[in-house]
Amino acid sequence: MANIWVRKPIALLQAEAKEGEFGSGAGEAQLRRTLSLWSLIALGIGCIIGAGIFVLTGHAAAANAGPAISLSFVLAGLVCAFAGLCYAEMASTVPIAGSAYTYAYATMGEFIAWVTGWTLILEYAFGATTVAIGWSGYVTSFLRDLGVAIPAEFALGPLAYDPAGRSWSSTGALINLPAIVIVLVLTVLLVIGIKESATFNNIIVVIKLAIVVLFILAGVWFVKTSNWVTLSNPTGAFIPPNIGPGQYGWSGIIRGAGVVFFAYIGFDAVSTAAQEARNPQRDMPLGILGSLAICTLLYVLVSVVITGIVPFDRLNVPDPIALGADAIGLPWLAAIIKLGAILGLSSVILVLLLGQPRILYSMARDGLLPPFAAIVHPKFRTPYVTTLLTGAIVAILAGLLPIGLVGELVSIGTLFAFAMVCVGVLVLRITHPEIHRPFKTPAVFAVAPLGAASAAFLMFGLPADTWLRLVVWLVIGLAIYFLYGRNHSHLARRQEGGDARL
């Protein structure tokens, strides 16, 4: 039986980072180091600004926190600050592809690394699915304003889920065609090259940051606390009275933080591109923490404005910011915001579709997944097989599933990965204090435990159904590991053969 607790030596990881590749196959195509500091920050902003602001802010406000959704973002941002500091240390110390999966492999062993990597697959696949569904809602609304109506049966997924009754139903639609189209188009762009993809993302980030700031500056003048008054909140309280587990009150704020938390995975996505950064030791911490700080501030401001201009019980729609733009009676601004949301969500999907193939790539290079997942295109220098596979699966999911269901699945996967990274940093500080760390997490023996504990706290705030689906996903993953990964692990085989590098 292979040693499922075998850890990947830091020296080996650092050697792989220095070589810019995994392994030593002659003539093997390598990932290309082309990303600047601005490109890394833009990747983070490109992923963070969009998913939460343009898609789930309205859903979490309507179903969970009400006007206090801004507190949900503050709570989620605090957890992210702990995790972000830990990510920054790990990414600068071990700057190769793989993100939390690679860090877990170095600190807690192969089995934990597999579980983390498998959870990251859930995070990125369903994250891209969630945002593609939101993108479809904005495109449909924008085209309707231009007089172009997409038939309802092709603008919505055929399945709806009622969490209260735990039941599925039909929406009467056939398929969410716009969501499928955007996923396939961006998949092709990612196959063509990381530099081209990053340039596209950089341009979009500048545009959508300008539009988000414009929305805040225009909408803040229309904020009224009278919009907090609804049937479930007759007194207009900032924190509506609790009407059930996770429905308003403080439990709703916590549930809301768990739901919107996945929007922050942009800085996690930055770490997946470590092997394609020009100066990863310096730029990875700056890219991770810089994008997190900018986006947290904008999230809080947008959530305050949107719940102040539209009653929160009306915000459970795929395009809440578009609804807010319409509510303040500025048609020109509504059109600009909808266009900005479309572009912004496009960059989110792009970054999420960029992250997952590199997780799969890393796992395959370690032997835990079949070799085809590690193939790099000889011309484009991208993991094109896993990119195409990811794009196909996400396109199918986005065409069929409802947004609320997949959003919660992403959050639980993200929180699990964050907890693992926080624990991993602490373990590495204890077991390898001598390693050179270009960036060190301040007060690590407080920050790391707080990061892991707060992530776990938010996980327990998510619905029981979400936990059940996570368990099912992990069972599938464990079956793959014990049937394939354990027996093909390169590291375990090296250990059995007495490889000197171990």
C-alpha positions in Angstrom: 0.0 0.0 0.0 1.4 3.4 -1.0 2.1 5.8 1.8 -0.9 8.2 1.6 0.7 10.6 4.1 3.9 11.1 2.2 4.8 14.8 2.0 6.4 16.5 -1.0 9.7 18.0 0.1 10.0 21.8 -0.1 13.4 21.4 -1.8 11.7 19.5 -4.6 9.0 22.0 -5.0 11.4 24.9 -5.1 13.5 23.1 -7.6 10.4 22.6 -9.8 9.6 26.3 -9.5 13.2 27.2 -10.4 13.1 25.0 -13.5 9.7 26.3 -14.5 8.3 22.9 -15.0 7.4 19.6 -13.4 9.7 16.6 -14.0 12.5 16.5 -16.4 11.1 15.1 -19.6 13.3 16.0 -22.6 11.5 18.3 -25.0 8.5 18.6 -22.7 6.5 21.8 -23.2 6.6 24.1 -20.2 4.3 26.8 -18.7 5.5 30.2 -19.7 6.4 33.0 -17.2 4.8 36.1 -18.6 2.6 37.6 -15.9 3.7 41.0 -14.4 2.6 42.3 -11.0 -0.2 44.3 -12.5 -1.4 41.2 -14.4 -1.5 39.3 -11.1 -3.4 42.0 -9.3 -5.8 42.3 -12.3 -6.3 38.5 -12.2 -7.4 38.9 -8.6 -9.6 41.9 -9.2 -10.9 40.3 -12.4 -12.1 37.4 -10.4 -13.2 39.1 -7.2 -15.1 42.0 -8.6 -18.0 40.5 -10.5 -19.0 37.3 -8.8 -20.2 38.9 -5.6 -21.2 42.4 -6.7 -22.9 41.5 -9.9 -24.5 38.2 -9.0 -24.8 37.0 -5.4 -25.1 40.3 -3.5 -28.8 40.5 -4.3 -29.5 36.8 -3.6 -27.7 36.9 -0.2 -29.5 40.2 0.8 -32.9 38.9 -0.2 -32.6 35.4 1.3 -30.2 35.8 4.2 -29.0 39.2 5.6 -31.2 42.0 4.3 -29.5 45.5 4.5 -26.9 43.9 6.8 -25.4 42.1 3.7 -22.6 44.7 4.1 -21.7 43.1 7.4 -21.6 39.7 5.7 -19.0 41.2 3.3 -17.0 42.6 6.2 -17.1 39.2 8.0 -16.1 37.4 4.8 -13.4 40.0 4.1 -12.0 39.5 7.6 -11.7 35.7 7.1 -10.1 36.4 3.7 -7.6 38.7 5.3 -6.4 35.9 7.5 -6.3 33.4 4.7 -4.8 35.9 2.3 -1.8 36.5 4.5 -1.2 32.8 4.7 -1.6 32.4 0.9 0.9 35.2 0.4 3.5 33.4 2.5 3.0 30.0 0.8 2.8 31.5 -2.7 6.1 33.3 -2.3 7.8 30.3 -0.6 6.6 27.7 -3.1 5.8 29.7 -6.3 4.4 26.9 -8.5 1.0 26.0 -10.0 -1.4 24.2 -7.8 -2.4 26.7 -5.1 -3.8 25.1 -1.9 -3.3 21.6 -3.3 0.4 22.1 -3.6 0.7 23.7 -0.2 -1.1 20.8 1.4 1.1 18.3 -0.3 4.2 19.9 1.2 2.8 20.3 4.7 0.1 17.7 5.5 0.7 14.8 3.1 -0.7 13.3 -0.1 -4.1 12.3 1.2 -4.9 15.8 2.5 -3.5 17.3 -0.7 -5.9 15.1 -2.7 -8.9 16.1 -0.7 -7.9 19.8 -1.0 -7.3 19.5 -4.7 -10.6 17.7 -5.2 -12.4 20.4 -3.3 -10.7 23.1 -5.4 -12.1 21.4 -8.5 -15.5 21.9 -6.9 -14.7 25.5 -6.1 -13.6 26.5 -9.6 -16.0 24.5 -11.7 -19.1 25.6 -9.8 -17.7 29.2 -9.4 -17.4 29.5 -13.2 -20.9 28.0 -13.5 -22.4 30.5 -11.0 -21.0 33.5 -12.7 -21.9 32.2 -16.2 -25.5 32.0 -15.1 -25.3 35.6 -13.8 -23.6 36.7 -17.0 -26.6 35.2 -19.0 -29.0 37.3 -16.8 -27.2 40.5 -17.6 -26.9 39.8 -21.3 -30.5 39.0 -21.6 -31.5 42.2 -19.8 -29.1 44.3 -21.8 -30.3 42.9 -25.2 -33.9 43.4 -24.1 -33.1 47.1 -23.6 -31.8 47.2 -27.2 -35.0 45.6 -28.5 -33.5 42.1 -28.9 -35.4 39.5 -26.9 -33.8 36.1 -26.3 -36.6 33.5 -26.0 -37.2 32.6 -22.4 -36.8 28.9 -23.1 -33.2 29.6 -24.2 -32.2 32.1 -21.5 -32.8 30.1 -18.3 -31.8 26.6 -17.0 -34.5 24.0 -17.1 -34.0 23.1 -13.4 -35.0 25.0 -10.2 -34.3 24.0 -6.6 -36.4 24.9 -3.5 -34.1 24.7 -0.5 -37.0 24.9 1.9 -38.8 21.9 0.4 -35.6 20.2 -0.8 -37.3 19.6 -4.1 -36.5 20.1 -7.8 -38.9 21.4 -10.3 -38.9 22.4 -14.0 -38.7 26.1 -15.0 -40.3 25.3 -18.4 -37.1 26.5 -20.1 -34.9 24.2 -22.3 -31.3 25.5 -21.7 -29.4 28.6 -20.7 -27.8 29.2 -24.1 -26.0 32.5 -23.4 -24.2 30.9 -20.4 -23.0 28.1 -22.6 -21.7 30.4 -25.3 -19.6 32.6 -23.0 -18.0 29.6 -21.3 -17.0 28.1 -24.7 -15.7 31.4 -26.1 -13.5 32.0 -23.1 -12.2 28.4 -23.1 -10.9 28.9 -26.6 -9.2 32.1 -25.5 -7.5 30.4 -22.6 -6.2 27.6 -24.9 -4.6 30.2 -27.2 -2.4 31.5 -24.4 -1.9 32.9 -20.9 -0.5 36.2 -22.1 -3.4 36.9 -24.5 -5.9 35.9 -21.7 -4.2 38.2 -19.2 -4.2 41.2 -21.6 -7.9 40.7 -22.3 -8.5 40.5 -18.5 -6.4 43.7 -17.8 -8.5 45.8 -20.2 -11.8 44.5 -18.8 -10.6 45.1 -15.2 -9.9 48.8 -15.9 -13.4 49.2 -17.5 -15.3 47.5 -14.8 -13.5 49.2 -11.9 -14.5 52.5 -13.5 -18.1 51.4 -13.8 -18.4 50.1 -10.2 -17.1 53.4 -8.9 -19.5 55.2 -11.1 -22.4 53.2 -9.8 -21.4 53.9 -6.2 -21.0 57.6 -6.8 -24.3 57.9 -8.7 -26.3 55.6 -6.4 -25.2 56.9 -3.0 -27.4 60.0 -3.4 -30.5 57.8 -3.7 -29.9 55.6 -0.7 -33.0 55.7 1.7 -33.5 53.7 4.8 -37.2 53.5 3.9 -36.1 50.8 1.4 -35.2 48.6 4.3 -38.9 48.3 5.1 -40.4 45.0 3.8 -43.0 42.5 4.8 -40.3 40.5 6.7 -38.8 43.7 8.2 -41.7 46.1 9.0 -39.7 48.3 11.3 -37.0 48.9 8.7 -34.2 47.6 11.0 -30.7 47.4 9.5 -30.5 43.8 10.8 -34.0 42.3 10.0 -35.5 40.0 12.7 -34.6 36.4 12.4 -37.4 34.2 10.9 -35.5 30.9 10.8 -32.0 29.4 10.6 -29.9 31.6 8.3 -32.8 33.9 7.5 -32.0 37.4 8.7 -30.8 38.2 12.2 -27.2 37.4 13.0 -27.5 33.8 11.7 -28.5 35.4 8.4 -25.5 37.6 8.4 -23.3 34.6 9.0 -25.1 32.5 6.3 -24.8 35.5 3.9 -21.1 35.7 4.5 -20.8 32.0 3.7 -22.8 32.4 0.5 -20.9 35.4 -0.8 -17.6 34.1 0.4 -16.8 32.4 -2.9 -16.6 35.8 -4.6 -13.3 36.3 -2.9 -11.6 33.3 -4.5 -9.9 35.8 -6.9 -6.8 35.8 -4.7 -6.8 32.0 -4.6 -6.9 32.1 -8.4 -3.8 34.4 -8.4 -1.9 31.6 -6.5 -2.8 29.1 -9.2 -0.8 31.2 -11.7 2.4 31.3 -9.6 4.3 29.2 -12.2 3.5 31.8 -14.9 4.6 34.9 -12.9 7.8 36.7 -13.9 8.9 37.5 -10.3 6.7 35.3 -8.1 8.6 35.7 -4.8 7.9 39.5 -4.9 4.7 39.7 -6.9 2.6 36.9 -5.5 2.1 38.4 -2.1 1.4 41.9 -3.6 -1.0 40.4 -6.1 -2.9 38.4 -3.5 -3.2 41.1 -0.8 -3.5 44.1 -3.1 -6.5 42.6 -5.0 -8.1 41.5 -1.7 -7.9 45.0 -0.1 -9.2 46.9 -3.1 -12.2 44.5 -3.7 -13.3 44.3 -0.1 -13.8 48.0 0.1 -15.8 48.1 -3.1 -18.0 45.1 -2.0 -19.0 46.9 1.2 -19.8 50.2 -0.6 -21.8 48.5 -3.3 -23.8 46.4 -0.9 -24.7 49.5 1.1 -25.9 51.3 -2.0 -27.9 48.5 -3.6 -29.9 47.7 -0.4 -30.5 51.4 0.0 -32.0 52.0 -3.4 -34.0 48.8 -3.8 -36.0 46.9 -1.1 -33.9 43.9 -0.4 -36.7 41.4 -0.9 -36.7 42.3 -4.6 -33.0 41.6 -5.1 -33.2 37.9 -5.6 -32.5 38.1 -9.3 -29.6 37.1 -11.5 -28.8 40.8 -12.2 -29.4 42.9 -9.0 -27.1 45.8 -10.0 -29.0 46.2 -13.2 -32.2 46.3 -11.2 -30.6 49.0 -9.0 -29.6 51.0 -12.0 -33.1 51.0 -13.3 -34.5 51.9 -9.8 -32.6 55.2 -9.6 -34.1 56.3 -12.9 -30.9 56.9 -14.9 -31.4 55.0 -18.2 -27.9 56.0 -19.5 -26.3 54.7 -16.3 -28.3 51.5 -16.3 -27.1 50.7 -19.8 -23.4 51.4 -18.9 -23.7 49.3 -15.7 -25.2 46.4 -17.6 -22.5 46.5 -20.2 -19.9 46.8 -17.5 -21.4 43.8 -15.6 -21.3 41.8 -18.8 -17.6 42.6 -19.3 -16.8 42.2 -15.6 -18.4 38.8 -15.3 -16.6 37.7 -18.4 -13.3 38.3 -16.7 -14.5 36.4 -13.6 -15.4 33.4 -15.7 -12.0 33.7 -17.5 -10.0 33.6 -14.3 -12.0 30.7 -12.8 -11.6 28.8 -16.0 -7.9 29.6 -15.9 -7.5 28.3 -12.3 -9.0 24.9 -12.5 -6.9 23.4 -15.4 -3.8 24.3 -13.5 -5.0 22.5 -10.4 -5.7 19.4 -12.6 -2.3 19.9 -14.3 -0.5 19.9 -11.0 -2.3 16.8 -9.7 -1.6 14.9 -13.0 2.1 15.9 -12.8 2.2 14.2 -9.4 0.6 11.1 -10.8 -2.7 11.5 -9.0 -4.7 12.0 -12.2 -4.1 10.4 -15.6 -1.2 11.8 -17.7 -3.4 13.4 -20.3 -4.4 16.0 -17.8 -0.7 17.3 -17.7 -0.3 17.8 -21.4 0.9 21.3 -22.3 0.3 22.6 -25.9 3.7 22.8 -27.6 2.9 26.2 -29.3 0.5 27.9 -26.9 2.2 26.7 -23.7 -1.1 26.1 -21.9 -2.6 23.0 -20.3 -5.1 22.8 -23.2 -6.5 19.3 -22.5 -7.7 20.2 -19.0 -8.8 23.6 -20.2 -11.0 22.1 -22.9 -12.3 19.5 -20.4 -13.1 22.1 -17.8 -14.8 24.4 -20.3 -17.0 21.5 -21.6 -18.2 20.5 -18.1 -18.8 24.1 -16.9 -20.8 24.8 -20.1 -23.1 21.9 -19.4 -23.6 22.8 -15.7 -24.2 26.5 -16.6 -26.8 25.5 -19.1 -28.8 23.4 -16.7 -28.5 24.4 -13.0 -30.0 27.2 -10.9 -27.7 30.0 -9.5 -28.4 29.7 -5.8 -27.6 26.1 -5.5 -24.2 26.2 -7.2 -23.2 29.4 -5.4 -23.4 27.7 -2.0 -21.3 24.7 -3.3 -18.6 27.1 -4.3 -18.5 28.8 -0.9 -18.0 25.5 1.0 -15.2 24.4 -1.3 -13.5 27.8 -1.0 -13.7 27.8 2.8 -12.3 24.3 3.0 -9.3 25.2 0.9 -8.7 28.4 2.9 -8.7 26.4 6.1 -6.1 24.0 4.7 -3.8 26.7 3.6 -3.9 28.4 7.1 -3.1 25.1 8.8 -0.4 24.4 6.2 1.4 27.6 6.9 1.4 26.9 10.6 2.7 23.3 10.0 5.5 24.6 7.7 6.6 27.2 10.2 7.0 24.5 12.9 8.5 21.7 10.8 10.7 23.9 8.5 11.6 27.1 10.3 14.8 27.4 8.4 13.2 27.9 4.9 13.7 31.3 3.2 10.3 33.0 3.1 10.2 36.2 0.9 7.0 37.1 2.6 6.2 36.1 6.2 2.7 36.1 7.6 2.7 38.6 10.6 1.8 37.1 14.0 1.4 33.7 12.2 0.6 31.8 15.4 -2.5 33.9 15.8 -3.4 34.7 12.2 -3.2 31.1 10.9 -5.4 29.6 13.6 -7.9 32.5 13.3 -8.0 32.0 9.6 -8.7 28.2 9.8 -11.2 28.7 12.7 -13.1 31.5 11.0 -13.3 29.6 7.7 -14.7 26.5 9.6 -17.1 28.8 11.4 -18.5 30.1 8.1 -18.7 26.6 6.7 -21.0 25.6 9.6 -23.2 28.5 8.7 -24.1 26.9 5.3 -27.2 24.8 4.8 -27.2 21.1 5.7 -28.0 20.3 2.0 -24.7 22.0 1.0 -22.8 19.8 3.4 -24.5 16.7 2.1 -23.4 17.6 -1.5 -19.9 18.2 -0.3 -19.8 14.8 1.3 -21.1 13.2 -1.8 -18.4 15.0 -3.9 -15.7 13.9 -1.4 -16.8 10.3 -1.6 -16.5 10.4 -5.4 -13.1 12.0 -5.0 -11.8 9.4 -2.5 -13.0 6.6 -4.8 -10.8 8.0 -7.6 -7.9 8.5 -5.3 -7.9 5.0 -3.8 -8.7 3.3 -7.2 -6.1 5.3 -9.2 -4.2 8.2 -7.6 -2.7 6.2 -4.6 -1.3 3.5 -7.0 0.2 6.0 -9.5 1.6 8.6 -7.1 5.1 9.6 -8.4 6.2 10.7 -4.9 5.1 7.5 -3.2 7.0 5.5 -5.9 10.1 7.6 -5.4 9.9 7.0 -1.7 9.6 3.2 -2.2 12.6 3.4 -4.5 14.7 5.4 -2.0 14.9 8.5 -4.2 17.7 10.7 -2.7 15.7 13.8 -3.1 13.3 12.6 -0.5 
